[in-house]
Amino acid sequence: MKTKNSELVRFSLAGVQYSDYQLCAGLKAGSPVTFTWERSNPYDDMAIRVDYHGTKIGYVPKGPNQDLLHEQREDGIKITGRVIAFNKNNPTWHLITVAVEAK
């Protein structure tokens, strides 16, 4: 079991090219993000959307990171996230990197 405020994973967001990240003034390394479970997402019923101040900036990529976050939620563990890298010169699949912590 994870201890308080322990980092679980880091990953680059998926779907950034379909998000509204350009509208996010102030988005930078250290910015907090929130997670929304989108069970009704037509492309992935396990989708986890990542938002910055209510604006969608991408998704947790399918695979082990997505599975881990679902497991944490099912175990009642609160997760938080923050941007650790935002480089507008990177391709969209490496544009925004997020760290996730368990509380």
Solvent accessible surface area in square Angstrom, and as a share of the most:
residue,aa,sasa,rsa
1,M,214,0.95
2,K,98,0.42
3,T,102,0.59
4,K,159,0.67
5,N,73,0.37
6,S,25,0.16
7,E,69,0.31
8,L,22,0.11
9,V,26,0.15
10,R,136,0.50
11,F,14,0.06
12,S,29,0.18
13,L,2,0.01
14,A,38,0.30
15,G,23,0.22
16,V,1,0.00
17,Q,94,0.42
18,Y,167,0.63
19,S,10,0.06
20,D,65,0.34
21,Y,38,0.14
22,Q,127,0.56
23,L,136,0.68
24,C,16,0.10
25,A,96,0.75
26,G,52,0.50
27,L,12,0.06
28,K,134,0.57
29,A,61,0.47
30,G,50,0.48
31,S,7,0.04
32,P,84,0.53
33,V,7,0.04
34,T,85,0.49
35,F,26,0.11
36,T,48,0.28
37,W,44,0.16
38,E,31,0.14
39,R,123,0.45
40,S,106,0.69
41,N,25,0.13
42,P,120,0.76
43,Y,190,0.72
44,D,25,0.13
45,D,89,0.46
46,M,64,0.29
47,A,6,0.04
48,I,0,0.00
49,R,61,0.22
50,V,0,0.00
51,D,10,0.05
52,Y,20,0.08
53,H,144,0.64
54,G,72,0.69
55,T,35,0.20
56,K,60,0.25
57,I,0,0.00
58,G,0,0.00
59,Y,46,0.17
60,V,4,0.02
61,P,36,0.23
62,K,143,0.61
63,G,27,0.26
64,P,111,0.70
65,N,36,0.19
66,Q,9,0.04
67,D,72,0.37
68,L,46,0.23
69,L,0,0.00
70,H,7,0.03
71,E,93,0.42
72,Q,17,0.08
73,R,124,0.45
74,E,131,0.59
75,D,105,0.54
76,G,68,0.65
77,I,28,0.14
78,K,131,0.55
79,I,21,0.11
80,T,36,0.21
81,G,8,0.08
82,R,81,0.30
83,V,0,0.00
84,I,38,0.19
85,A,44,0.34
86,F,44,0.18
87,N,62,0.32
88,K,150,0.64
89,N,141,0.73
90,N,56,0.29
91,P,61,0.38
92,T,42,0.24
93,W,164,0.58
94,H,93,0.42
95,L,4,0.02
96,I,0,0.00
97,T,27,0.16
98,V,0,0.00
99,A,0,0.00
100,V,0,0.00
101,E,38,0.17
102,A,2,0.02
103,K,106,0.45
